[in-house]
Structures are given as structure tokens and as C-alpha cells.
Amino acid sequence: MEFLGTWEQIYNPDFKVVEFDHFKREAGLHTFVLSVSEWIEKTAAIGLTVKRGKYGGTYAHKDIAFEFASAIQNYVNQY
């Protein structure tokens, strides 16, 4: 979440930082749930997109995708 917020602040002049701060505070709670669609809607994010339908899916800017893949790889290597 921290990386997403930083990326958006750098590349998205319309990013809603106040909403991001709210999500960041809530993220540590066991009841926290956030969908990609909600993230985009509430923060005006541009780094992630959701496409519905037959060839739909969740897509990320290459910087975000590489960071996510690296985090998964680090997690796998720990176990």
C-alpha cells in the first residue's frame, strides 16, 4: 500500500492523498478490506485498472507489477 501511494503521488496529480491516508491508517486492522475498484474510485488512482467482461482483469503499470512480483518472490523465498 505504501508503494502504491508513493507511486500515485509521483505520477498522478489528481491522486487524493487524504483518502490514501485514511486507507493507510485502516490497513493494519484485521477488519480492513479494500478492492482494487474501491481504491481507484476513492483515490482517483491511475496505476491500477480493472476491466470487466470476457477479457477483463486487474492490470497494473509495469512499475507496480514489478514491485508486486518482487514482494511475492521475497515472501516465497522466506518460506
Kinemage of the C-alpha trace (Angstrom):
@kinemage 1
@onewidth
@group {chain A} dominant
@subgroup {mainchain}
@vectorlist {calphas} color= white
{ca met a 1} P 0.000 0.000 0.000
{ca glu a 2} L 2.851 2.355 0.816
{ca phe a 3} L 4.396 1.793 -2.622
{ca leu a 4} L 1.063 2.364 -4.381
{ca gly a 5} L 0.508 5.628 -2.548
{ca thr a 6} L 4.014 6.880 -3.271
{ca trp a 7} L 3.773 5.911 -6.940
{ca glu a 8} L 0.436 7.680 -7.296
{ca gln a 9} L 1.730 10.819 -5.590
{ca ile a 10} L 4.647 10.964 -8.038
{ca tyr a 11} L 2.774 10.219 -11.274
{ca asn a 12} L -0.828 11.290 -10.620
{ca pro a 13} L -1.527 14.963 -9.919
{ca asp a 14} L -5.197 14.124 -9.207
{ca phe a 15} L -4.421 11.494 -6.559
{ca lys a 16} L -6.494 12.029 -3.410
{ca val a 17} L -3.861 11.891 -0.676
{ca val a 18} L -6.412 12.391 2.133
{ca glu a 19} L -8.265 9.240 1.094
{ca phe a 20} L -4.958 7.378 0.838
{ca asp a 21} L -4.045 8.416 4.384
{ca his a 22} L -7.380 7.019 5.574
{ca phe a 23} L -6.691 3.658 3.892
{ca lys a 24} L -3.137 3.609 5.244
{ca arg a 25} L -4.398 4.046 8.816
{ca glu a 26} L -7.017 1.317 8.385
{ca ala a 27} L -4.650 -1.153 6.677
{ca gly a 28} L -3.255 -2.536 9.930
{ca leu a 29} L -6.664 -3.587 11.238
{ca his a 30} L -7.810 -7.184 10.935
{ca thr a 31} L -11.152 -5.960 9.559
{ca phe a 32} L -9.591 -3.967 6.704
{ca val a 33} L -10.750 -4.957 3.223
{ca leu a 34} L -10.082 -2.945 0.079
{ca ser a 35} L -10.866 -3.894 -3.502
{ca val a 36} L -8.951 -2.513 -6.458
{ca ser a 37} L -12.146 -0.907 -7.739
{ca glu a 38} L -12.686 0.868 -4.435
{ca trp a 39} L -9.040 2.013 -4.372
{ca ile a 40} L -9.405 3.528 -7.851
{ca glu a 41} L -12.773 5.115 -7.123
{ca lys a 42} L -11.872 6.681 -3.764
{ca thr a 43} L -8.335 7.879 -4.556
{ca ala a 44} L -8.597 8.599 -8.315
{ca ala a 45} L -5.686 6.187 -8.805
{ca ile a 46} L -4.272 5.596 -12.289
{ca gly a 47} L -1.624 2.941 -11.616
{ca leu a 48} L -4.140 0.092 -11.398
{ca thr a 49} L -7.081 -0.559 -13.699
{ca val a 50} L -9.944 -3.023 -13.659
{ca lys a 51} L -11.568 -4.268 -16.846
{ca arg a 52} L -14.775 -6.227 -16.687
{ca gly a 53} L -16.079 -8.738 -19.173
{ca lys a 54} L -14.729 -11.586 -21.226
{ca tyr a 55} L -11.104 -10.436 -21.360
{ca gly a 56} L -11.262 -8.449 -18.162
{ca gly a 57} L -8.947 -8.485 -15.218
{ca thr a 58} L -6.848 -6.297 -12.968
{ca tyr a 59} L -3.942 -4.559 -14.628
{ca ala a 60} L -1.083 -2.520 -13.197
{ca his a 61} L 1.526 -0.128 -14.520
{ca lys a 62} L 4.772 -2.037 -15.077
{ca asp a 63} L 6.475 -0.350 -12.083
{ca ile a 64} L 3.696 -1.534 -9.777
{ca ala a 65} L 3.580 -5.015 -11.325
{ca phe a 66} L 7.339 -5.496 -10.853
{ca glu a 67} L 7.164 -4.309 -7.242
{ca phe a 68} L 4.273 -6.691 -6.545
{ca ala a 69} L 6.104 -9.608 -8.180
{ca ser a 70} L 9.223 -8.810 -6.181
{ca ala a 71} L 7.241 -8.783 -2.936
{ca ile a 72} L 5.732 -12.184 -3.764
{ca gln a 73} L 9.159 -13.589 -4.632
{ca asn a 74} L 10.628 -12.311 -1.353
{ca tyr a 75} L 7.753 -13.900 0.558
{ca val a 76} L 8.217 -17.250 -1.227
{ca asn a 77} L 11.960 -17.205 -0.592
{ca gln a 78} L 11.369 -16.718 3.133
{ca tyr a 79} L 9.406 -19.975 3.340
